[in-house]
Amino acid sequence: MKTGTIFVLVAFIVMGLQVACAQRPPSIGRPRPGRCPNLLLAVNGPCSNQCTRDSMCPRPKKCCLFGGKCLTCQNPVFWEAGPGDHVKAGPVAE
């Protein structure tokens, strides 16, 4: 075969692989690591849910119930502070 023919065949194979990967559904079922923080604040009035699953939130946030009423994207918690622990607030590194 000629070099040009091989190049065209390789180009079609690469394009086909890109289309196949683009049509693959996202991994919906796997929750992100960590757990939701305890958000016991009262929510007054109606709320608009930001998410229904972790994959709808920007990384590394999780979809969490806020105030027992609204679903919002929150930074995950990886441990609970015990008596005498010093807690430093800030974003979780990915």
Helices and strands as residue ranges (DSSP letters): H 3-22, G 54-56, E 62-66, E 70-74
